[in-house]
């Protein structure tokens, strides 16, 4: 039992170290969608990456949306060379789409797709921190 616990702890630490070094981690600003934009905090969720809405803004400045704390980017898995695949949620229509991310420096190109990835809507997010 103790040996199994030690192996599990070592595996958890190794996956946390890998995820902690991932360049997509941090806070990103979305594009304006339906008159508002958000800051999304990208962080490890197990061995994958998830993004939670941390702050919301519109023309009048920051406001308290009911989407704060909700997961926008879900279970993104690194597939190599700054590319990720998983799911994304669009709050304005409450739908979940096939998600793809391409990281390019301080820009994150995010796509939400339907029809097996044939039809996609795109946003480019900018790194906040």
BALOBA-1460 file (C-alpha; in Angstrom, 3 decimals):
// residues 129
<rec num="1" residu="x" x="0.000" y="0.000" z="0.000"/>
<rec num="2" residu="x" x="2.775" y="2.442" z="0.921"/>
<rec num="3" residu="x" x="4.669" y="1.671" z="-2.293"/>
<rec num="4" residu="x" x="1.523" y="2.296" z="-4.387"/>
<rec num="5" residu="x" x="0.983" y="5.607" z="-2.574"/>
<rec num="6" residu="x" x="4.591" y="6.653" z="-3.248"/>
<rec num="7" residu="x" x="4.270" y="5.763" z="-6.950"/>
<rec num="8" residu="x" x="0.980" y="7.678" z="-7.217"/>
<rec num="9" residu="x" x="2.510" y="10.715" z="-5.478"/>
<rec num="10" residu="x" x="5.538" y="10.654" z="-7.796"/>
<rec num="11" residu="x" x="3.297" y="10.456" z="-10.882"/>
<rec num="12" residu="x" x="1.184" y="13.357" z="-9.610"/>
<rec num="13" residu="x" x="4.265" y="15.501" z="-8.975"/>
<rec num="14" residu="x" x="5.674" y="14.693" z="-12.419"/>
<rec num="15" residu="x" x="2.424" y="15.641" z="-14.175"/>
<rec num="16" residu="x" x="2.165" y="18.846" z="-12.107"/>
<rec num="17" residu="x" x="5.731" y="19.801" z="-13.033"/>
<rec num="18" residu="x" x="5.018" y="19.257" z="-16.731"/>
<rec num="19" residu="x" x="1.776" y="21.243" z="-16.602"/>
<rec num="20" residu="x" x="3.380" y="24.052" z="-14.560"/>
<rec num="21" residu="x" x="5.922" y="24.625" z="-17.308"/>
<rec num="22" residu="x" x="3.277" y="24.826" z="-20.050"/>
<rec num="23" residu="x" x="3.516" y="28.192" z="-21.871"/>
<rec num="24" residu="x" x="-0.269" y="28.468" z="-22.312"/>
<rec num="25" residu="x" x="-0.744" y="28.871" z="-18.548"/>
<rec num="26" residu="x" x="-1.590" y="32.333" z="-17.261"/>
<rec num="27" residu="x" x="-4.315" y="34.910" z="-17.816"/>
<rec num="28" residu="x" x="-5.606" y="35.744" z="-21.304"/>
<rec num="29" residu="x" x="-7.996" y="38.433" z="-22.565"/>
<rec num="30" residu="x" x="-10.703" y="37.256" z="-24.946"/>
<rec num="31" residu="x" x="-12.014" y="39.221" z="-27.904"/>
<rec num="32" residu="x" x="-15.298" y="41.072" z="-27.482"/>
<rec num="33" residu="x" x="-18.234" y="38.670" z="-27.921"/>
<rec num="34" residu="x" x="-21.818" y="39.961" z="-27.603"/>
<rec num="35" residu="x" x="-20.589" y="43.287" z="-26.185"/>
<rec num="36" residu="x" x="-18.327" y="41.896" z="-23.453"/>
<rec num="37" residu="x" x="-14.914" y="40.333" z="-22.987"/>
<rec num="38" residu="x" x="-13.241" y="38.367" z="-20.216"/>
<rec num="39" residu="x" x="-9.958" y="37.512" z="-18.578"/>
<rec num="40" residu="x" x="-9.570" y="33.738" z="-18.612"/>
<rec num="41" residu="x" x="-7.156" y="32.019" z="-16.232"/>
<rec num="42" residu="x" x="-5.568" y="28.993" z="-17.892"/>
<rec num="43" residu="x" x="-4.335" y="26.393" z="-15.394"/>
<rec num="44" residu="x" x="-3.730" y="22.662" z="-15.081"/>
<rec num="45" residu="x" x="-6.741" y="20.397" z="-14.572"/>
<rec num="46" residu="x" x="-5.205" y="16.988" z="-14.079"/>
<rec num="47" residu="x" x="-2.806" y="16.435" z="-16.977"/>
<rec num="48" residu="x" x="-4.777" y="18.784" z="-19.235"/>
<rec num="49" residu="x" x="-5.341" y="22.555" z="-19.349"/>
<rec num="50" residu="x" x="-8.572" y="24.337" z="-18.419"/>
<rec num="51" residu="x" x="-9.511" y="28.018" z="-18.527"/>
<rec num="52" residu="x" x="-11.874" y="29.658" z="-16.047"/>
<rec num="53" residu="x" x="-13.431" y="33.106" z="-16.414"/>
<rec num="54" residu="x" x="-11.743" y="35.296" z="-13.780"/>
<rec num="55" residu="x" x="-13.012" y="38.806" z="-14.677"/>
<rec num="56" residu="x" x="-15.561" y="40.274" z="-17.095"/>
<rec num="57" residu="x" x="-15.688" y="43.652" z="-18.847"/>
<rec num="58" residu="x" x="-17.952" y="45.697" z="-21.152"/>
<rec num="59" residu="x" x="-18.062" y="49.306" z="-22.351"/>
<rec num="60" residu="x" x="-18.744" y="50.617" z="-18.853"/>
<rec num="61" residu="x" x="-15.737" y="48.767" z="-17.417"/>
<rec num="62" residu="x" x="-15.478" y="45.699" z="-15.221"/>
<rec num="63" residu="x" x="-18.728" y="44.086" z="-14.094"/>
<rec num="64" residu="x" x="-19.798" y="41.003" z="-12.157"/>
<rec num="65" residu="x" x="-21.108" y="38.544" z="-14.749"/>
<rec num="66" residu="x" x="-22.739" y="35.302" z="-13.694"/>
<rec num="67" residu="x" x="-20.107" y="33.584" z="-15.878"/>
<rec num="68" residu="x" x="-17.248" y="34.398" z="-13.465"/>
<rec num="69" residu="x" x="-15.792" y="31.148" z="-12.147"/>
<rec num="70" residu="x" x="-17.208" y="29.073" z="-14.997"/>
<rec num="71" residu="x" x="-14.948" y="26.929" z="-17.169"/>
<rec num="72" residu="x" x="-14.658" y="28.300" z="-20.713"/>
<rec num="73" residu="x" x="-11.747" y="26.143" z="-21.937"/>
<rec num="74" residu="x" x="-12.138" y="22.475" z="-21.054"/>
<rec num="75" residu="x" x="-9.664" y="19.616" z="-20.988"/>
<rec num="76" residu="x" x="-7.230" y="21.005" z="-23.562"/>
<rec num="77" residu="x" x="-4.533" y="18.484" z="-24.262"/>
<rec num="78" residu="x" x="-1.164" y="19.509" z="-25.696"/>
<rec num="79" residu="x" x="-0.660" y="17.782" z="-29.055"/>
<rec num="80" residu="x" x="2.742" y="19.292" z="-29.859"/>
<rec num="81" residu="x" x="4.382" y="22.504" z="-31.037"/>
<rec num="82" residu="x" x="1.985" y="24.903" z="-29.262"/>
<rec num="83" residu="x" x="-1.174" y="23.129" z="-30.431"/>
<rec num="84" residu="x" x="-3.932" y="21.961" z="-28.085"/>
<rec num="85" residu="x" x="-7.224" y="20.112" z="-28.545"/>
<rec num="86" residu="x" x="-10.206" y="19.868" z="-26.214"/>
<rec num="87" residu="x" x="-13.526" y="21.666" z="-25.758"/>
<rec num="88" residu="x" x="-14.674" y="25.303" z="-25.428"/>
<rec num="89" residu="x" x="-17.899" y="26.718" z="-24.000"/>
<rec num="90" residu="x" x="-19.545" y="29.810" z="-25.471"/>
<rec num="91" residu="x" x="-21.504" y="31.574" z="-22.724"/>
<rec num="92" residu="x" x="-23.741" y="33.587" z="-25.091"/>
<rec num="93" residu="x" x="-25.470" y="30.447" z="-26.400"/>
<rec num="94" residu="x" x="-24.465" y="27.983" z="-23.630"/>
<rec num="95" residu="x" x="-23.026" y="25.493" z="-26.141"/>
<rec num="96" residu="x" x="-19.861" y="23.412" z="-25.963"/>
<rec num="97" residu="x" x="-17.745" y="23.068" z="-29.103"/>
<rec num="98" residu="x" x="-14.717" y="21.115" z="-30.268"/>
<rec num="99" residu="x" x="-11.855" y="23.373" z="-29.198"/>
<rec num="100" residu="x" x="-8.455" y="23.982" z="-30.722"/>
<rec num="101" residu="x" x="-5.719" y="26.334" z="-29.563"/>
<rec num="102" residu="x" x="-2.583" y="27.482" z="-31.351"/>
<rec num="103" residu="x" x="-0.153" y="29.373" z="-29.126"/>
<rec num="104" residu="x" x="2.038" y="31.973" z="-30.849"/>
<rec num="105" residu="x" x="4.079" y="33.991" z="-28.347"/>
<rec num="106" residu="x" x="1.659" y="36.211" z="-26.417"/>
<rec num="107" residu="x" x="-1.267" y="35.393" z="-28.716"/>
<rec num="108" residu="x" x="-3.552" y="32.447" z="-28.327"/>
<rec num="109" residu="x" x="-5.585" y="31.545" z="-31.413"/>
<rec num="110" residu="x" x="-8.664" y="29.712" z="-30.205"/>
<rec num="111" residu="x" x="-11.244" y="27.981" z="-32.404"/>
<rec num="112" residu="x" x="-14.613" y="26.536" z="-31.487"/>
<rec num="113" residu="x" x="-15.746" y="24.065" z="-34.143"/>
<rec num="114" residu="x" x="-18.747" y="21.981" z="-35.203"/>
<rec num="115" residu="x" x="-19.235" y="19.327" z="-37.880"/>
<rec num="116" residu="x" x="-16.154" y="17.403" z="-36.772"/>
<rec num="117" residu="x" x="-13.998" y="20.526" z="-36.968"/>
<rec num="118" residu="x" x="-15.041" y="21.594" z="-40.482"/>
<rec num="119" residu="x" x="-16.808" y="24.824" z="-39.438"/>
<rec num="120" residu="x" x="-15.049" y="26.980" z="-36.845"/>
<rec num="121" residu="x" x="-15.439" y="30.389" z="-35.198"/>
<rec num="122" residu="x" x="-12.139" y="32.003" z="-34.191"/>
<rec num="123" residu="x" x="-10.843" y="34.399" z="-31.568"/>
<rec num="124" residu="x" x="-7.360" y="35.665" z="-30.846"/>
<rec num="125" residu="x" x="-6.656" y="36.178" z="-27.168"/>
<rec num="126" residu="x" x="-3.837" y="38.333" z="-25.799"/>
<rec num="127" residu="x" x="-1.768" y="37.449" z="-22.743"/>
<rec num="128" residu="x" x="-2.569" y="39.571" z="-19.680"/>
<rec num="129" residu="x" x="-0.062" y="37.848" z="-17.344"/>
